[in-house]
Amino acid sequence: MEIVVNGDKVHCEEKITLEKLVAELGYQKDRIAVEVNVDIIVKSEYASCVLGPADTLEIVTFVGGG
């Protein structure tokens, strides 16, 4: 299936969870925020959030600095 992540088309397995996709894309769960179809998903719901065809995700990473 195809979804859009940060403006880029990404192919992934059918019925993949947000938690699994985030891991496959190499993100650290504790350093990101994710929006799926304009809804912010809380980290406790990543495992139960099943993605569908044509979903649009925005993944924002947190960067420390000083």
C-alpha positions in Angstrom: 0.0 0.0 0.0 1.1 3.6 -0.5 1.0 6.4 2.1 2.6 9.9 2.2 5.2 10.6 4.9 6.4 14.2 5.1 5.4 14.8 1.5 7.0 11.7 0.1 5.2 8.6 -1.1 6.2 5.5 0.9 5.3 1.9 0.1 4.5 -0.3 3.2 2.6 -3.4 4.1 -1.2 -3.4 4.4 -2.6 -2.7 7.8 0.7 -1.7 9.3 0.6 0.0 12.7 2.1 3.4 13.2 4.5 1.9 15.8 5.8 -0.5 13.3 6.1 2.0 10.5 8.0 4.5 12.7 10.5 1.7 13.7 10.9 0.7 10.0 11.6 4.3 9.0 14.3 4.5 11.7 12.7 7.0 14.0 13.1 6.9 17.8 9.6 7.0 19.3 10.6 9.2 22.2 12.0 11.9 19.9 9.1 12.4 17.5 5.6 13.7 17.2 3.3 12.2 14.5 0.2 13.6 12.8 -2.0 11.3 10.7 -4.5 13.0 8.4 -4.2 16.2 10.5 -4.8 14.4 13.8 -1.9 14.3 16.3 -1.5 10.7 17.6 -0.4 10.3 21.2 2.5 7.8 21.7 0.4 5.4 23.7 -1.8 4.9 20.7 0.9 4.2 18.1 0.5 0.4 18.5 -3.2 0.5 18.0 -3.2 3.1 15.1 -3.5 1.0 11.9 -2.7 3.0 8.8 -4.7 2.7 5.6 -4.1 3.4 1.9 -3.6 7.1 1.1 -3.1 8.2 4.7 -0.9 11.3 5.1 1.6 11.5 7.9 3.8 14.3 9.2 6.6 13.2 11.4 8.4 15.9 13.3 11.7 15.1 15.1 12.8 16.9 18.3 16.4 18.2 18.3 18.2 19.4 21.3 20.6 22.3 21.3 22.0 25.1 23.2 
